[in-house]
Amino acid sequence: MRKLFVGEARCRSSQVRYYLLEEDAEEPGSYGVQIELEGEEASVAGLGPSREKVRDLAEALVRGAVTPVGLRDVVDDWLLE
């Protein structure tokens, strides 16, 4: 799996980092997202085959300064759209 940096946002006094996950050759074309904050991380893999759509999600996470704790709720809402 490759981890591609998308951006970072401030959450209080900490930097939150956001990544696009690109699955390896076993599942080509499958993408996910990951958030890291001070040693805490959360990720959701296998969100879909469209790199652009999942990257748009990752960029929305940056704009919203979503933390690892909130990732699953935001992804669940995104999947329902």
PyMOL Python script that loads the backbone (N, CA, C, O; Angstrom):
from pymol import cmd

cmd.read_pdbstr("""\
ATOM      1  N   MET A   1       0.845  -1.165   0.000  1.00  0.00           N
ATOM      2  CA  MET A   1       0.000   0.000   0.000  1.00  0.00           C
ATOM      3  C   MET A   1       0.899   1.240   0.000  1.00  0.00           C
ATOM      4  O   MET A   1       1.876   1.327   0.744  1.00  0.00           O
ATOM      5  N   ARG A   2       0.534   2.188  -0.856  1.00  0.00           N
ATOM      6  CA  ARG A   2       1.259   3.464  -0.877  1.00  0.00           C
ATOM      7  C   ARG A   2       0.458   4.503  -0.125  1.00  0.00           C
ATOM      8  O   ARG A   2      -0.773   4.510  -0.164  1.00  0.00           O
ATOM      9  N   LYS A   3       1.176   5.386   0.563  1.00  0.00           N
ATOM     10  CA  LYS A   3       0.566   6.456   1.332  1.00  0.00           C
ATOM     11  C   LYS A   3       1.021   7.777   0.714  1.00  0.00           C
ATOM     12  O   LYS A   3       2.204   8.116   0.754  1.00  0.00           O
ATOM     13  N   LEU A   4       0.067   8.521   0.142  1.00  0.00           N
ATOM     14  CA  LEU A   4       0.379   9.768  -0.546  1.00  0.00           C
ATOM     15  C   LEU A   4      -0.138  10.955   0.256  1.00  0.00           C
ATOM     16  O   LEU A   4      -1.329  11.033   0.556  1.00  0.00           O
ATOM     17  N   PHE A   5       0.751  11.873   0.602  1.00  0.00           N
ATOM     18  CA  PHE A   5       0.383  13.046   1.401  1.00  0.00           C
ATOM     19  C   PHE A   5      -0.595  13.925   0.631  1.00  0.00           C
ATOM     20  O   PHE A   5      -0.376  14.233  -0.541  1.00  0.00           O
ATOM     21  N   VAL A   6      -1.689  14.331   1.306  1.00  0.00           N
ATOM     22  CA  VAL A   6      -2.702  15.197   0.688  1.00  0.00           C
ATOM     23  C   VAL A   6      -2.627  16.604   1.271  1.00  0.00           C
ATOM     24  O   VAL A   6      -2.742  17.585   0.536  1.00  0.00           O
ATOM     25  N   GLY A   7      -2.437  16.709   2.577  1.00  0.00           N
ATOM     26  CA  GLY A   7      -2.376  18.024   3.197  1.00  0.00           C
ATOM     27  C   GLY A   7      -2.360  17.911   4.701  1.00  0.00           C
ATOM     28  O   GLY A   7      -2.332  16.818   5.266  1.00  0.00           O
ATOM     29  N   GLU A   8      -2.379  19.092   5.351  1.00  0.00           N
ATOM     30  CA  GLU A   8      -2.427  19.110   6.798  1.00  0.00           C
ATOM     31  C   GLU A   8      -3.254  20.297   7.258  1.00  0.00           C
ATOM     32  O   GLU A   8      -3.423  21.280   6.537  1.00  0.00           O
ATOM     33  N   ALA A   9      -3.761  20.181   8.464  1.00  0.00           N
ATOM     34  CA  ALA A   9      -4.591  21.228   9.058  1.00  0.00           C
ATOM     35  C   ALA A   9      -4.237  21.332  10.536  1.00  0.00           C
ATOM     36  O   ALA A   9      -3.702  20.397  11.131  1.00  0.00           O
ATOM     37  N   ARG A  10      -4.547  22.486  11.114  1.00  0.00           N
ATOM     38  CA  ARG A  10      -4.319  22.674  12.542  1.00  0.00           C
ATOM     39  C   ARG A  10      -5.572  22.302  13.319  1.00  0.00           C
ATOM     40  O   ARG A  10      -6.695  22.630  12.935  1.00  0.00           O
ATOM     41  N   CYS A  11      -5.344  21.620  14.401  1.00  0.00           N
ATOM     42  CA  CYS A  11      -6.418  21.294  15.337  1.00  0.00           C
ATOM     43  C   CYS A  11      -5.898  21.698  16.704  1.00  0.00           C
ATOM     44  O   CYS A  11      -5.075  21.002  17.299  1.00  0.00           O
ATOM     45  N   ARG A  12      -6.377  22.816  17.191  1.00  0.00           N
ATOM     46  CA  ARG A  12      -5.863  23.418  18.424  1.00  0.00           C
ATOM     47  C   ARG A  12      -4.379  23.699  18.223  1.00  0.00           C
ATOM     48  O   ARG A  12      -4.035  24.497  17.351  1.00  0.00           O
ATOM     49  N   SER A  13      -3.502  23.090  18.976  1.00  0.00           N
ATOM     50  CA  SER A  13      -2.073  23.376  18.826  1.00  0.00           C
ATOM     51  C   SER A  13      -1.329  22.262  18.087  1.00  0.00           C
ATOM     52  O   SER A  13      -0.099  22.225  18.107  1.00  0.00           O
ATOM     53  N   SER A  14      -2.050  21.370  17.448  1.00  0.00           N
ATOM     54  CA  SER A  14      -1.426  20.217  16.783  1.00  0.00           C
ATOM     55  C   SER A  14      -1.659  20.243  15.276  1.00  0.00           C
ATOM     56  O   SER A  14      -2.618  20.844  14.793  1.00  0.00           O
ATOM     57  N   GLN A  15      -0.778  19.590  14.551  1.00  0.00           N
ATOM     58  CA  GLN A  15      -0.921  19.425  13.112  1.00  0.00           C
ATOM     59  C   GLN A  15      -1.539  18.061  12.828  1.00  0.00           C
ATOM     60  O   GLN A  15      -1.084  17.042  13.346  1.00  0.00           O
ATOM     61  N   VAL A  16      -2.570  18.054  12.010  1.00  0.00           N
ATOM     62  CA  VAL A  16      -3.209  16.823  11.567  1.00  0.00           C
ATOM     63  C   VAL A  16      -2.777  16.599  10.130  1.00  0.00           C
ATOM     64  O   VAL A  16      -2.849  17.516   9.312  1.00  0.00           O
ATOM     65  N   ARG A  17      -2.327  15.389   9.812  1.00  0.00           N
ATOM     66  CA  ARG A  17      -1.842  15.064   8.463  1.00  0.00           C
ATOM     67  C   ARG A  17      -2.799  14.079   7.795  1.00  0.00           C
ATOM     68  O   ARG A  17      -3.323  13.164   8.429  1.00  0.00           O
ATOM     69  N   TYR A  18      -3.009  14.296   6.498  1.00  0.00           N
ATOM     70  CA  TYR A  18      -3.993  13.522   5.732  1.00  0.00           C
ATOM     71  C   TYR A  18      -3.313  12.844   4.549  1.00  0.00           C
ATOM     72  O   TYR A  18      -2.455  13.429   3.888  1.00  0.00           O
ATOM     73  N   TYR A  19      -3.710  11.602   4.296  1.00  0.00           N
ATOM     74  CA  TYR A  19      -3.095  10.810   3.233  1.00  0.00           C
ATOM     75  C   TYR A  19      -4.147  10.106   2.386  1.00  0.00           C
ATOM     76  O   TYR A  19      -5.219   9.741   2.867  1.00  0.00           O
ATOM     77  N   LEU A  20      -3.815   9.929   1.128  1.00  0.00           N
ATOM     78  CA  LEU A  20      -4.574   9.077   0.215  1.00  0.00           C
ATOM     79  C   LEU A  20      -3.863   7.731   0.218  1.00  0.00           C
ATOM     80  O   LEU A  20      -2.649   7.671   0.022  1.00  0.00           O
ATOM     81  N   LEU A  21      -4.599   6.664   0.435  1.00  0.00           N
ATOM     82  CA  LEU A  21      -4.023   5.323   0.423  1.00  0.00           C
ATOM     83  C   LEU A  21      -4.308   4.674  -0.920  1.00  0.00           C
ATOM     84  O   LEU A  21      -5.440   4.686  -1.405  1.00  0.00           O
ATOM     85  N   GLU A  22      -3.277   4.115  -1.507  1.00  0.00           N
ATOM     86  CA  GLU A  22      -3.412   3.433  -2.795  1.00  0.00           C
ATOM     87  C   GLU A  22      -3.051   1.973  -2.572  1.00  0.00           C
ATOM     88  O   GLU A  22      -1.911   1.649  -2.237  1.00  0.00           O
ATOM     89  N   GLU A  23      -4.033   1.093  -2.760  1.00  0.00           N
ATOM     90  CA  GLU A  23      -3.815  -0.336  -2.508  1.00  0.00           C
ATOM     91  C   GLU A  23      -2.744  -0.901  -3.435  1.00  0.00           C
ATOM     92  O   GLU A  23      -2.490  -0.356  -4.509  1.00  0.00           O
ATOM     93  N   ASP A  24      -2.127  -1.982  -3.017  1.00  0.00           N
ATOM     94  CA  ASP A  24      -1.066  -2.608  -3.791  1.00  0.00           C
ATOM     95  C   ASP A  24      -1.630  -3.399  -4.975  1.00  0.00           C
ATOM     96  O   ASP A  24      -2.825  -3.338  -5.264  1.00  0.00           O
ATOM     97  N   ALA A  25      -0.777  -4.119  -5.631  1.00  0.00           N
ATOM     98  CA  ALA A  25      -1.145  -4.828  -6.860  1.00  0.00           C
ATOM     99  C   ALA A  25      -2.238  -5.883  -6.662  1.00  0.00           C
ATOM    100  O   ALA A  25      -2.910  -6.265  -7.620  1.00  0.00           O
ATOM    101  N   GLU A  26      -2.417  -6.354  -5.429  1.00  0.00           N
ATOM    102  CA  GLU A  26      -3.450  -7.368  -5.190  1.00  0.00           C
ATOM    103  C   GLU A  26      -4.857  -6.816  -5.429  1.00  0.00           C
ATOM    104  O   GLU A  26      -5.752  -7.544  -5.858  1.00  0.00           O
ATOM    105  N   GLU A  27      -5.042  -5.528  -5.147  1.00  0.00           N
ATOM    106  CA  GLU A  27      -6.326  -4.870  -5.373  1.00  0.00           C
ATOM    107  C   GLU A  27      -6.092  -3.580  -6.146  1.00  0.00           C
ATOM    108  O   GLU A  27      -6.256  -2.497  -5.584  1.00  0.00           O
ATOM    109  N   PRO A  28      -5.719  -3.662  -7.400  1.00  0.00           N
ATOM    110  CA  PRO A  28      -5.415  -2.441  -8.146  1.00  0.00           C
ATOM    111  C   PRO A  28      -6.638  -1.549  -8.257  1.00  0.00           C
ATOM    112  O   PRO A  28      -7.761  -2.019  -8.434  1.00  0.00           O
ATOM    113  N   GLY A  29      -6.395  -0.255  -8.149  1.00  0.00           N
ATOM    114  CA  GLY A  29      -7.473   0.692  -8.317  1.00  0.00           C
ATOM    115  C   GLY A  29      -8.375   0.858  -7.114  1.00  0.00           C
ATOM    116  O   GLY A  29      -9.498   1.344  -7.254  1.00  0.00           O
ATOM    117  N   SER A  30      -7.920   0.470  -5.939  1.00  0.00           N
ATOM    118  CA  SER A  30      -8.714   0.646  -4.735  1.00  0.00           C
ATOM    119  C   SER A  30      -8.020   1.682  -3.851  1.00  0.00           C
ATOM    120  O   SER A  30      -6.818   1.594  -3.598  1.00  0.00           O
ATOM    121  N   TYR A  31      -8.802   2.671  -3.384  1.00  0.00           N
ATOM    122  CA  TYR A  31      -8.226   3.792  -2.647  1.00  0.00           C
ATOM    123  C   TYR A  31      -8.884   3.959  -1.292  1.00  0.00           C
ATOM    124  O   TYR A  31     -10.023   3.542  -1.081  1.00  0.00           O
ATOM    125  N   GLY A  32      -8.149   4.576  -0.377  1.00  0.00           N
ATOM    126  CA  GLY A  32      -8.648   4.857   0.952  1.00  0.00           C
ATOM    127  C   GLY A  32      -8.029   6.131   1.483  1.00  0.00           C
ATOM    128  O   GLY A  32      -7.328   6.835   0.756  1.00  0.00           O
ATOM    129  N   VAL A  33      -8.285   6.436   2.754  1.00  0.00           N
ATOM    130  CA  VAL A  33      -7.757   7.638   3.388  1.00  0.00           C
ATOM    131  C   VAL A  33      -7.195   7.293   4.758  1.00  0.00           C
ATOM    132  O   VAL A  33      -7.575   6.299   5.376  1.00  0.00           O
ATOM    133  N   GLN A  34      -6.277   8.144   5.217  1.00  0.00           N
ATOM    134  CA  GLN A  34      -5.689   7.975   6.544  1.00  0.00           C
ATOM    135  C   GLN A  34      -5.469   9.353   7.148  1.00  0.00           C
ATOM    136  O   GLN A  34      -5.123  10.307   6.450  1.00  0.00           O
ATOM    137  N   ILE A  35      -5.678   9.441   8.472  1.00  0.00           N
ATOM    138  CA  ILE A  35      -5.449  10.668   9.222  1.00  0.00           C
ATOM    139  C   ILE A  35      -4.515  10.350  10.378  1.00  0.00           C
ATOM    140  O   ILE A  35      -4.672   9.330  11.049  1.00  0.00           O
ATOM    141  N   GLU A  36      -3.530  11.238  10.610  1.00  0.00           N
ATOM    142  CA  GLU A  36      -2.593  11.075  11.723  1.00  0.00           C
ATOM    143  C   GLU A  36      -2.585  12.341  12.569  1.00  0.00           C
ATOM    144  O   GLU A  36      -2.554  13.453  12.043  1.00  0.00           O
ATOM    145  N   LEU A  37      -2.614  12.158  13.887  1.00  0.00           N
ATOM    146  CA  LEU A  37      -2.567  13.268  14.835  1.00  0.00           C
ATOM    147  C   LEU A  37      -1.833  12.813  16.075  1.00  0.00           C
ATOM    148  O   LEU A  37      -2.339  11.981  16.828  1.00  0.00           O
ATOM    149  N   GLU A  38      -0.642  13.350  16.296  1.00  0.00           N
ATOM    150  CA  GLU A  38       0.148  13.076  17.500  1.00  0.00           C
ATOM    151  C   GLU A  38       0.176  11.603  17.899  1.00  0.00           C
ATOM    152  O   GLU A  38      -0.183  11.260  19.025  1.00  0.00           O
ATOM    153  N   GLY A  39       0.592  10.747  17.001  1.00  0.00           N
ATOM    154  CA  GLY A  39       0.707   9.325  17.296  1.00  0.00           C
ATOM    155  C   GLY A  39      -0.591   8.545  17.189  1.00  0.00           C
ATOM    156  O   GLY A  39      -0.583   7.316  17.242  1.00  0.00           O
ATOM    157  N   GLU A  40      -1.687   9.236  17.042  1.00  0.00           N
ATOM    158  CA  GLU A  40      -2.986   8.586  16.859  1.00  0.00           C
ATOM    159  C   GLU A  40      -3.276   8.567  15.363  1.00  0.00           C
ATOM    160  O   GLU A  40      -3.013   9.545  14.663  1.00  0.00           O
ATOM    161  N   GLU A  41      -3.809   7.467  14.878  1.00  0.00           N
ATOM    162  CA  GLU A  41      -4.150   7.420  13.461  1.00  0.00           C
ATOM    163  C   GLU A  41      -5.405   6.594  13.241  1.00  0.00           C
ATOM    164  O   GLU A  41      -5.765   5.719  14.029  1.00  0.00           O
ATOM    165  N   ALA A  42      -6.055   6.919  12.125  1.00  0.00           N
ATOM    166  CA  ALA A  42      -7.234   6.161  11.710  1.00  0.00           C
ATOM    167  C   ALA A  42      -7.195   6.089  10.193  1.00  0.00           C
ATOM    168  O   ALA A  42      -6.773   7.034   9.527  1.00  0.00           O
ATOM    169  N   SER A  43      -7.637   4.967   9.657  1.00  0.00           N
ATOM    170  CA  SER A  43      -7.666   4.831   8.206  1.00  0.00           C
ATOM    171  C   SER A  43      -8.866   3.988   7.794  1.00  0.00           C
ATOM    172  O   SER A  43      -9.383   3.168   8.553  1.00  0.00           O
ATOM    173  N   VAL A  44      -9.277   4.228   6.565  1.00  0.00           N
ATOM    174  CA  VAL A  44     -10.343   3.439   5.961  1.00  0.00           C
ATOM    175  C   VAL A  44      -9.864   3.109   4.555  1.00  0.00           C
ATOM    176  O   VAL A  44      -9.663   4.005   3.734  1.00  0.00           O
ATOM    177  N   ALA A  45      -9.681   1.829   4.280  1.00  0.00           N
ATOM    178  CA  ALA A  45      -9.206   1.385   2.969  1.00  0.00           C
ATOM    179  C   ALA A  45     -10.387   0.897   2.138  1.00  0.00           C
ATOM    180  O   ALA A  45     -11.484   0.676   2.651  1.00  0.00           O
ATOM    181  N   GLY A  46     -10.136   0.737   0.845  1.00  0.00           N
ATOM    182  CA  GLY A  46     -11.129   0.149  -0.037  1.00  0.00           C
ATOM    183  C   GLY A  46     -12.383   0.982  -0.238  1.00  0.00           C
ATOM    184  O   GLY A  46     -13.479   0.434  -0.350  1.00  0.00           O
ATOM    185  N   LEU A  47     -12.233   2.313  -0.285  1.00  0.00           N
ATOM    186  CA  LEU A  47     -13.399   3.183  -0.456  1.00  0.00           C
ATOM    187  C   LEU A  47     -13.923   3.216  -1.880  1.00  0.00           C
ATOM    188  O   LEU A  47     -15.073   3.593  -2.111  1.00  0.00           O
ATOM    189  N   GLY A  48     -13.095   2.828  -2.835  1.00  0.00           N
ATOM    190  CA  GLY A  48     -13.577   2.802  -4.207  1.00  0.00           C
ATOM    191  C   GLY A  48     -12.462   2.828  -5.217  1.00  0.00           C
ATOM    192  O   GLY A  48     -11.296   3.019  -4.871  1.00  0.00           O
ATOM    193  N   PRO A  49     -12.824   2.635  -6.476  1.00  0.00           N
ATOM    194  CA  PRO A  49     -11.831   2.565  -7.536  1.00  0.00           C
ATOM    195  C   PRO A  49     -11.459   3.921  -8.136  1.00  0.00           C
ATOM    196  O   PRO A  49     -10.508   4.002  -8.914  1.00  0.00           O
ATOM    197  N   SER A  50     -12.186   4.988  -7.790  1.00  0.00           N
ATOM    198  CA  SER A  50     -11.929   6.298  -8.369  1.00  0.00           C
ATOM    199  C   SER A  50     -10.958   7.100  -7.513  1.00  0.00           C
ATOM    200  O   SER A  50     -11.304   7.576  -6.432  1.00  0.00           O
ATOM    201  N   ARG A  51      -9.748   7.240  -8.014  1.00  0.00           N
ATOM    202  CA  ARG A  51      -8.742   8.010  -7.288  1.00  0.00           C
ATOM    203  C   ARG A  51      -9.223   9.445  -7.063  1.00  0.00           C
ATOM    204  O   ARG A  51      -9.017  10.006  -5.987  1.00  0.00           O
ATOM    205  N   GLU A  52      -9.858  10.034  -8.063  1.00  0.00           N
ATOM    206  CA  GLU A  52     -10.300  11.425  -7.964  1.00  0.00           C
ATOM    207  C   GLU A  52     -11.343  11.611  -6.867  1.00  0.00           C
ATOM    208  O   GLU A  52     -11.264  12.563  -6.091  1.00  0.00           O
ATOM    209  N   LYS A  53     -12.313  10.712  -6.801  1.00  0.00           N
ATOM    210  CA  LYS A  53     -13.368  10.833  -5.788  1.00  0.00           C
ATOM    211  C   LYS A  53     -12.825  10.668  -4.378  1.00  0.00           C
ATOM    212  O   LYS A  53     -13.202  11.409  -3.470  1.00  0.00           O
ATOM    213  N   VAL A  54     -11.942   9.698  -4.196  1.00  0.00           N
ATOM    214  CA  VAL A  54     -11.385   9.474  -2.863  1.00  0.00           C
ATOM    215  C   VAL A  54     -10.433  10.611  -2.501  1.00  0.00           C
ATOM    216  O   VAL A  54     -10.360  11.004  -1.337  1.00  0.00           O
ATOM    217  N   ARG A  55      -9.705  11.144  -3.478  1.00  0.00           N
ATOM    218  CA  ARG A  55      -8.847  12.305  -3.210  1.00  0.00           C
ATOM    219  C   ARG A  55      -9.716  13.513  -2.831  1.00  0.00           C
ATOM    220  O   ARG A  55      -9.351  14.276  -1.937  1.00  0.00           O
ATOM    221  N   ASP A  56     -10.854  13.689  -3.499  1.00  0.00           N
ATOM    222  CA  ASP A  56     -11.773  14.772  -3.125  1.00  0.00           C
ATOM    223  C   ASP A  56     -12.222  14.617  -1.673  1.00  0.00           C
ATOM    224  O   ASP A  56     -12.313  15.601  -0.940  1.00  0.00           O
ATOM    225  N   LEU A  57     -12.499  13.388  -1.262  1.00  0.00           N
ATOM    226  CA  LEU A  57     -12.855  13.127   0.132  1.00  0.00           C
ATOM    227  C   LEU A  57     -11.703  13.534   1.047  1.00  0.00           C
ATOM    228  O   LEU A  57     -11.922  14.214   2.050  1.00  0.00           O
ATOM    229  N   ALA A  58     -10.486  13.126   0.713  1.00  0.00           N
ATOM    230  CA  ALA A  58      -9.317  13.453   1.539  1.00  0.00           C
ATOM    231  C   ALA A  58      -9.143  14.968   1.647  1.00  0.00           C
ATOM    232  O   ALA A  58      -8.823  15.479   2.720  1.00  0.00           O
ATOM    233  N   GLU A  59      -9.350  15.679   0.554  1.00  0.00           N
ATOM    234  CA  GLU A  59      -9.229  17.140   0.575  1.00  0.00           C
ATOM    235  C   GLU A  59     -10.328  17.772   1.427  1.00  0.00           C
ATOM    236  O   GLU A  59     -10.091  18.779   2.093  1.00  0.00           O
ATOM    237  N   ALA A  60     -11.523  17.192   1.411  1.00  0.00           N
ATOM    238  CA  ALA A  60     -12.614  17.673   2.273  1.00  0.00           C
ATOM    239  C   ALA A  60     -12.273  17.436   3.747  1.00  0.00           C
ATOM    240  O   ALA A  60     -12.613  18.252   4.604  1.00  0.00           O
ATOM    241  N   LEU A  61     -11.603  16.322   4.038  1.00  0.00           N
ATOM    242  CA  LEU A  61     -11.175  16.048   5.407  1.00  0.00           C
ATOM    243  C   LEU A  61     -10.202  17.125   5.882  1.00  0.00           C
ATOM    244  O   LEU A  61     -10.276  17.578   7.024  1.00  0.00           O
ATOM    245  N   VAL A  62      -9.289  17.529   4.997  1.00  0.00           N
ATOM    246  CA  VAL A  62      -8.330  18.590   5.330  1.00  0.00           C
ATOM    247  C   VAL A  62      -9.075  19.889   5.615  1.00  0.00           C
ATOM    248  O   VAL A  62      -8.838  20.530   6.639  1.00  0.00           O
ATOM    249  N   ARG A  63      -9.974  20.278   4.712  1.00  0.00           N
ATOM    250  CA  ARG A  63     -10.722  21.534   4.880  1.00  0.00           C
ATOM    251  C   ARG A  63     -11.525  21.541   6.182  1.00  0.00           C
ATOM    252  O   ARG A  63     -11.655  22.575   6.836  1.00  0.00           O
ATOM    253  N   GLY A  64     -12.054  20.388   6.544  1.00  0.00           N
ATOM    254  CA  GLY A  64     -12.847  20.282   7.768  1.00  0.00           C
ATOM    255  C   GLY A  64     -12.035  20.010   9.015  1.00  0.00           C
ATOM    256  O   GLY A  64     -12.584  19.939  10.115  1.00  0.00           O
ATOM    257  N   ALA A  65     -10.727  19.857   8.852  1.00  0.00           N
ATOM    258  CA  ALA A  65      -9.825  19.549   9.976  1.00  0.00           C
ATOM    259  C   ALA A  65     -10.352  18.360  10.787  1.00  0.00           C
ATOM    260  O   ALA A  65     -10.365  18.391  12.018  1.00  0.00           O
ATOM    261  N   VAL A  66     -10.783  17.321  10.082  1.00  0.00           N
ATOM    262  CA  VAL A  66     -11.305  16.116  10.727  1.00  0.00           C
ATOM    263  C   VAL A  66     -10.165  15.388  11.428  1.00  0.00           C
ATOM    264  O   VAL A  66      -9.073  15.253  10.876  1.00  0.00           O
ATOM    265  N   THR A  67     -10.421  14.923  12.635  1.00  0.00           N
ATOM    266  CA  THR A  67      -9.416  14.189  13.402  1.00  0.00           C
ATOM    267  C   THR A  67      -9.649  12.683  13.255  1.00  0.00           C
ATOM    268  O   THR A  67     -10.688  12.261  12.748  1.00  0.00           O
ATOM    269  N   PRO A  68      -8.685  11.878  13.696  1.00  0.00           N
ATOM    270  CA  PRO A  68      -8.865  10.425  13.586  1.00  0.00           C
ATOM    271  C   PRO A  68     -10.159   9.915  14.229  1.00  0.00           C
ATOM    272  O   PRO A  68     -10.760   8.966  13.726  1.00  0.00           O
ATOM    273  N   VAL A  69     -10.584  10.516  15.307  1.00  0.00           N
ATOM    274  CA  VAL A  69     -11.795  10.077  16.010  1.00  0.00           C
ATOM    275  C   VAL A  69     -13.034  10.247  15.132  1.00  0.00           C
ATOM    276  O   VAL A  69     -13.949   9.426  15.194  1.00  0.00           O
ATOM    277  N   GLY A  70     -13.076  11.298  14.320  1.00  0.00           N
ATOM    278  CA  GLY A  70     -14.250  11.571  13.504  1.00  0.00           C
ATOM    279  C   GLY A  70     -14.231  10.969  12.119  1.00  0.00           C
ATOM    280  O   GLY A  70     -15.209  11.091  11.381  1.00  0.00           O
ATOM    281  N   LEU A  71     -13.142  10.322  11.747  1.00  0.00           N
ATOM    282  CA  LEU A  71     -13.004   9.824  10.376  1.00  0.00           C
ATOM    283  C   LEU A  71     -14.130   8.879   9.979  1.00  0.00           C
ATOM    284  O   LEU A  71     -14.729   9.066   8.920  1.00  0.00           O
ATOM    285  N   ARG A  72     -14.432   7.895  10.773  1.00  0.00           N
ATOM    286  CA  ARG A  72     -15.426   6.891  10.404  1.00  0.00           C
ATOM    287  C   ARG A  72     -16.798   7.525  10.164  1.00  0.00           C
ATOM    288  O   ARG A  72     -17.492   7.150   9.218  1.00  0.00           O
ATOM    289  N   ASP A  73     -17.194   8.476  11.006  1.00  0.00           N
ATOM    290  CA  ASP A  73     -18.497   9.129  10.821  1.00  0.00           C
ATOM    291  C   ASP A  73     -18.547   9.899   9.503  1.00  0.00           C
ATOM    292  O   ASP A  73     -19.542   9.836   8.780  1.00  0.00           O
ATOM    293  N   VAL A  74     -17.481  10.621   9.196  1.00  0.00           N
ATOM    294  CA  VAL A  74     -17.448  11.401   7.952  1.00  0.00           C
ATOM    295  C   VAL A  74     -17.471  10.465   6.745  1.00  0.00           C
ATOM    296  O   VAL A  74     -18.187  10.723   5.777  1.00  0.00           O
ATOM    297  N   VAL A  75     -16.705   9.397   6.794  1.00  0.00           N
ATOM    298  CA  VAL A  75     -16.674   8.431   5.686  1.00  0.00           C
ATOM    299  C   VAL A  75     -18.042   7.777   5.514  1.00  0.00           C
ATOM    300  O   VAL A  75     -18.507   7.607   4.386  1.00  0.00           O
ATOM    301  N   ASP A  76     -18.687   7.412   6.610  1.00  0.00           N
ATOM    302  CA  ASP A  76     -20.022   6.812   6.509  1.00  0.00           C
ATOM    303  C   ASP A  76     -20.996   7.753   5.810  1.00  0.00           C
ATOM    304  O   ASP A  76     -21.774   7.321   4.960  1.00  0.00           O
ATOM    305  N   ASP A  77     -20.958   9.032   6.164  1.00  0.00           N
ATOM    306  CA  ASP A  77     -21.822  10.025   5.509  1.00  0.00           C
ATOM    307  C   ASP A  77     -21.469  10.155   4.026  1.00  0.00           C
ATOM    308  O   ASP A  77     -22.359  10.249   3.181  1.00  0.00           O
ATOM    309  N   TRP A  78     -20.188  10.160   3.713  1.00  0.00           N
ATOM    310  CA  TRP A  78     -19.716  10.295   2.331  1.00  0.00           C
ATOM    311  C   TRP A  78     -20.189   9.104   1.492  1.00  0.00           C
ATOM    312  O   TRP A  78     -20.577   9.276   0.336  1.00  0.00           O
ATOM    313  N   LEU A  79     -20.158   7.919   2.061  1.00  0.00           N
ATOM    314  CA  LEU A  79     -20.593   6.716   1.337  1.00  0.00           C
ATOM    315  C   LEU A  79     -22.090   6.738   1.048  1.00  0.00           C
ATOM    316  O   LEU A  79     -22.538   6.125   0.079  1.00  0.00           O
ATOM    317  N   LEU A  80     -22.860   7.428   1.864  1.00  0.00           N
ATOM    318  CA  LEU A  80     -24.301   7.501   1.672  1.00  0.00           C
ATOM    319  C   LEU A  80     -24.723   8.520   0.615  1.00  0.00           C
ATOM    320  O   LEU A  80     -25.874   8.525   0.180  1.00  0.00           O
ATOM    321  N   GLU A  81     -23.790   9.384   0.201  1.00  0.00           N
ATOM    322  CA  GLU A  81     -24.120  10.407  -0.796  1.00  0.00           C
ATOM    323  C   GLU A  81     -24.357   9.806  -2.150  1.00  0.00           C
ATOM    324  O   GLU A  81     -24.646  10.528  -3.104  1.00  0.00           O
TER     325      GLU A  81
END
""", "prot")
cmd.dss("prot")
cmd.show_as("cartoon", "prot")
cmd.util.cbc("prot")
cmd.orient("prot")
